[in-house]
Amino acid sequence: MRRPAAAALLAVAAACSSGQDPTVSGPSGPSGGSTTTGGVTSTVAAGRAADMPEARTEVAGATWDADIVVAGGLTIDGKANRRVDVYLPGANRWNPLPPLPQGLHHLGMAVLGARLYVAGGYTDGPGGEWQAVASVHSLGIGEQSWRQEPSLTQPRGAHGLAAVNGRLVAAGGVTGGLAGTTESWAPGEGAWRRGPDLALAREHLAVASVGGRVYAIAGRLGGFDTNQRVVESWDGREAAWRAEPDLNDSRGGTSASDVAGKVCVAGGEATTGTIATVECLTPGQRQWARAPSLSAPRHGLAVAGLGTKLHVIGGGPQPGLFVSTTHEVLETT
């Protein structure tokens, strides 16, 4: 989703006038139940886990110390959110973590070493407009506040962030215009440094790392009708990004994660609605394989891998400003 705040609020008004509740989304198929905007489910059903405590979209997610963290996002009022929640799979429970220093959505998040990093994203401007930021912060296990890190070379939103070979890599997004630029940073360095440009500049892409390479997956050039299937990868040292097999489906507003040695991408939004399909690529293979589809198609969602399972959390059940707390769990093997 990429709209000025005013247009986003019109999308909410349209949903409400049609009798839909944009704060509620839930599968009615095998996973059962419905998602509510507050509270937490108490048991894990087939394909389902405890729902995220607060409904939001355009969040960031990551696996951290065998748990799953979801940060930031847009709430139904179109405001940038500071909330950070951690899902404890053994207890099927969510706990709060220290809030972000400022509300952010369309942000990047990744784990490097034992620290959790957030970089870039949009915050609320003085007139309610989306304002891209360059700030980077990190959180250590057990810490009660976020630590400021060297900022990105330029403000960036609707991008991706991943860690590879001891470095964080930020790729694509919007930096005042459509960005094909990449940049990287390692702890101890005083500044981020430019990397090779993506072969195709795009925003609302998914970025994930597996097998010592960062994958820049899909994304779009503008509207929903410009979604892409292209995939590139980089190891953080090479002179250029390498072409990888195209996705089966074009998608933007999507997310990805490493899962048991594969990279899996889920969801997105298109002119026809939100995208249910999930695809996985094993490094070295020549084609993306279909995984089980989402029961509740969403965009702007958090995706994180634990073992062979893909956790797909939050996001909008319809294109535009719609939010949910839905937490699906897919088996990828």
N, C-alpha and C positions, 0 to 999 in steps of 0.2 A: 504494500500500500504506500502510495506517495501522493499526498494531497495537501494543500494549505489547510489550516485548521478550520476555516469557514466551510470549505467544501466537505470536509470530514464530518462536521456537525450536521450538514444537510443530509448526508448518507444515513446518519442516525435517525433524523427526523423522518425520512422516507420509510425506514424500516418500522418505526413505531406506528406510522400512519397506516401501514399495511397490516397491522395486527401482530407483527412479529416482535418478539422480545429479543433485541440484539445482545443482551447479556446472558442469554441461555443457549447452550448448544449441547446436545447429547445424542449418542447413538441409540437407535431403537432396535438394532439387530442383535447378533450373538453376544456382544459385550454387555448388553443390558443396561438399564438404568438411564438417568439423565443427569446432566451436569448442572449444578447450581452455582450461583455467583458468590456464595459465601459458604463457609464451613468446609469440612473435609469428610469424604466418605470413610467408612470405618473398616471395610473389608475389601480384599482384592477379588474381583470377579474375573472370569475368563477374558483375557485381553484388556483388562481394566485395572487401574490402581488408584490410590487416593488422589482426588482432584486437587489442583492447585488452589491455594486459599483465596486468591483474589483474581477475578476474571480480567484478562488483558490480552493484547495482541502486540505484534512487533517486539517480542521479547528476545532475549538471548539465553542460550542454555549450554551447559557443559557438565561433563563428568569430572568430579573432584574428590579424590580420596575415597573412591568407591561409593560416593553419593552423587546426587544430581542437583545442580544449582540452576535456578531460573532467575534472571535479573531484568529489572526495568520494564519497559513496554508502555503502551497506550491503554488507558482505562476508557470506559464508555463515554466519559465527558470530553475525550480528546486531549487529555493532559498527560504530559510525560511523568512517569512513575519512578520513584526511588526504591521501591520494594525489592528485596532479595530474599528468596526462600530456598531452603535445601530440603530435598526429598531423601528420607532414610529408608531404603528399600527393605531392610530387615524388619523394621517396625511398621512399614506402610504408612508413614507419617511425615508431615511437613513441619519444619521448624524455621523461625525467622533467623536471618543473618543480618549483620549491620547494614543499614540502608546505604545506597549509593550517595556520594557527595552531592549529586544533583539528579533531578529526574531526567531519564534518558529513554529513548526508544530508537529502533533501527540501529542498535549498538552492536559492537563486536565483543565477544568474550571467549577466552581460552585459558587453559592451564599450562603453565611452564614450570617445571620443577615441582615444588610443593605449593606454589602460589597461584591464585586465581586473578586473572587480569581482565579489565574492561577497557575498551579503547574506542573513542569517537562516538558517533550517534547524534541524534537530534535532541535538543532540549527546547523548552518553551521560551520563545523570544518575548520582548517587552510588549508586543502587540498580539501575542498568542500565536505568532507564526513559528514554523519550525526553524530552528537555528542550529546548524551543524557545529560540532565542537571538535577540538583536537586533543582534548585531555585524555590521559591514561592513568588508571589507578590500579592498585593490586591489594589483595587481602591474603594474609597467611592463616593457616589453620589455628583457630582459637583466638585470633585477633579481634578486637572490638571496634576498629576503625580502619578505613581504607587509606593506603599510603599513596601519595602522589608520585608518579613516575615521569620520565621525559615524555613530552607531548609528541603526537604525530607531527609530521612535517607540515600538514595542512588539515583544516577541519574536514571530516569525512563522515558520511552517513549512508545507510543502506548498503554497507560493505560487508566483508567477512574478515574474521580473525582466526588464525590457527597457529600452533606451535610446531616447529620442525627443526631437528638438529640443533637444539639449544637456542633457537631464535623464535620470536613472534613475527608473524607475517600478516600485514593488513593489505587487502586487495580489493580493487574495484570500488563501486559505490558512486556517491556524488560528492564532488569537491568544488562546488560552485558550478559545475557542469558534469556531464557523464564522465566517469573516471576509468581509465585503463591502467592507472598507475598502481604500483605496489611499493611497499616499504617494509623494512624489517629492523628489529632491535633485539639485542641480547642484554640480560642483566649486567650491570656494571658499565655499560656504554652510556655516554652522555647525551646521545641524540639518535633518532631514527635515521636510517639511510635508505636512499632510493634503491629499489630493485628493478629488474626488467619489467617493462610494461606487458600487460596481458595482450594477447593477439587480438582480442575483441573487448573493447570497453563496454562495461555493463554495470547495472545496479540491481539490487534485490537478488543477488546471487547467493549461493551457498558456498562456504569455504570450510574444508575439514582436512585433517592430516591423517595419513595412514602409510605404513611402510616406508617412512623416511621421506615422504613427499607431501606437499600441500596441494589439494585439488580445488580449483575454482570451477564451480559447477553452475551451469545454466544462468539465470538472470534475465533481465530485459533491458531494452534500449530506451523505453519510454512507457507507452500505454500497455495494457494487457495484451494487445495484439502483436507486441514485439517480443514475446517470450522466446527464449533460445534453448537449444539442445546442446550447445557446445560445452566441452570440458577441457581444461588445461591443467597441467601439474608442474611443480617446481620444487627442487630440493633445498632452496635457500642459498645455493652457491653457484648454480649454473648461470650462463649468460642469457638464457631465454627460457620462457615457459614452453613446455612440451605438449603437443596435441595428444589427447586421450580419446577413447571411443565416445561418440555422441550418446546422449541419453536416448531412450525410446520416446520420451515425451518432452516437449518443450514446456518450460515452467519458469515463473518468476515469483518472488515472495516466498521462496522455499528455504529449507534448512537441511543440513547434513551432519553426519557424525561417523566416526570409525566404530565398527562393530565386528569384533572377532576377526580382525585382519582384513575386513572389507570396508569400503566407504559406501554409506547408504544415504539416499536423499529422499525426502518425503514432503508431500503437500505442495502448496502454491496456489496462485490465483490466475485465472484466465478470463477471456471474454465470455466463456460458457459457465463460469462459476469457479468454486474452489476445487482443487485437484485432490483426488483420493489416492492416486497411485504412489507406490514406493518402489525404488529401484536400488540395486546394490551392484558394486563392481569390485571384483577381486583383482588387485594389482597384477598386471601381466595378461589378464584376460582381454578378449577382443570385443566383448559385448556386455552391456548392463543386463542383469537378471532381474526379473520381476519378483518382488516380495509381496506378502499379504498387503492388501490395500487398507487404508484407513476406514474405519466405520463412520467416523465423523471427519470429512474432508475439511482442511483448514489451511490458512496461509499465515505468515508472520508468527510461526510456531517455534517452540524450542524442541530440538532433537538431540538426544544423548544416548550413547550406547553403554550397556552394562552386560558383560558376558556376551551371549548371543542374542540378547534382547535389545530392541530399539524402543526407547521411551519417547513419546510424541506428546507434547504438553502445550496447552493454551492455544492461542492464535484465533483468527477470525473465521467463523463458519461460512461467511459470505464475503465476496470481495468488498473492499472498503472498510470503514470503521465498524467492525463487529468484533466481539470479544467472547472468550470462553474460559472455563477452568478445566476442560477435558484433558484427561491423562490416559492415553492408550498405551498398551505395551504389545509390541509385535515380535514374534519369533522369526528370526531371519535365516535360520538353517532348516 
